[in-house]
């Protein structure tokens, strides 16, 4: 599967792989920079996927009268 069509789970797995390579500490500087750059791009893709999912969830929340409304997802989550 191309990186363009990666699922969120595949993005996270790829990101963990990049982090693992960097944490080993044995990459040459140029390779470490490439891995870091790729990791940052993956983090952005993951963040974008989460933002899109959050917007979709917000659109699907409905009031009692059946009218779809947008309500921030954070109001319903207990995030520490």
C-alpha positions as CSV (number, residue, x, y, z in Angstrom):
1,X,0.0,0.0,0.0
2,X,1.3,3.4,-0.9
3,X,2.0,5.9,1.9
4,X,-0.7,8.1,0.3
5,X,-3.4,5.5,1.2
6,X,-2.2,4.4,4.6
7,X,-4.7,3.8,7.3
8,X,-4.3,5.5,10.7
9,X,-3.1,2.3,12.2
10,X,-0.5,1.9,9.4
11,X,0.7,5.4,10.0
12,X,1.1,4.8,13.7
13,X,3.0,1.5,13.0
14,X,5.3,3.2,10.5
15,X,5.9,6.1,13.0
16,X,6.7,3.6,15.8
17,X,9.2,1.9,13.4
18,X,10.9,5.2,12.7
19,X,11.1,6.1,16.4
20,X,12.6,2.6,17.0
21,X,15.3,3.2,14.5
22,X,16.1,6.6,16.0
23,X,16.1,5.3,19.5
24,X,18.7,2.7,18.7
25,X,21.2,5.5,18.2
26,X,23.3,3.7,15.6
27,X,22.1,5.5,12.5
28,X,24.5,7.8,10.6
29,X,23.6,11.4,10.9
30,X,22.1,11.7,7.4
31,X,20.0,8.6,7.9
32,X,18.8,9.8,11.3
33,X,17.8,13.1,9.8
34,X,15.8,11.3,7.0
35,X,14.2,9.1,9.6
36,X,13.3,12.1,11.7
37,X,11.9,14.0,8.7
38,X,9.8,11.0,7.7
39,X,8.6,10.6,11.3
40,X,7.5,14.2,11.4
41,X,5.6,13.8,8.2
42,X,3.9,10.7,9.6
43,X,3.0,12.6,12.8
44,X,1.4,15.3,10.7
45,X,-0.6,12.7,8.6
46,X,-1.7,11.0,11.8
47,X,-2.8,14.3,13.4
48,X,-4.6,15.2,10.2
49,X,-6.4,11.9,10.2
50,X,-7.4,12.4,13.8
51,X,-8.7,15.9,13.1
52,X,-10.7,14.6,10.2
53,X,-12.2,11.8,12.3
54,X,-13.0,14.3,15.1
55,X,-14.8,16.6,12.6
56,X,-16.8,13.6,11.3
57,X,-17.8,12.6,14.9
58,X,-18.8,16.1,15.7
59,X,-21.0,16.2,12.6
60,X,-22.7,12.9,13.5
61,X,-23.7,14.0,17.0
62,X,-27.4,14.8,17.0
63,X,-29.6,16.7,19.3
64,X,-32.9,15.3,20.6
65,X,-34.9,16.9,17.8
66,X,-32.9,15.0,15.3
67,X,-31.0,18.0,14.0
68,X,-27.4,17.4,13.5
69,X,-25.2,19.9,15.4
70,X,-21.6,20.4,15.9
71,X,-20.4,20.1,19.5
72,X,-16.7,20.0,20.5
73,X,-15.6,16.4,21.2
74,X,-13.4,17.6,24.0
75,X,-16.6,18.5,26.1
76,X,-17.4,14.8,26.3
77,X,-13.9,13.4,26.9
78,X,-12.1,13.4,30.3
79,X,-8.5,14.0,29.1
80,X,-5.8,14.5,31.7
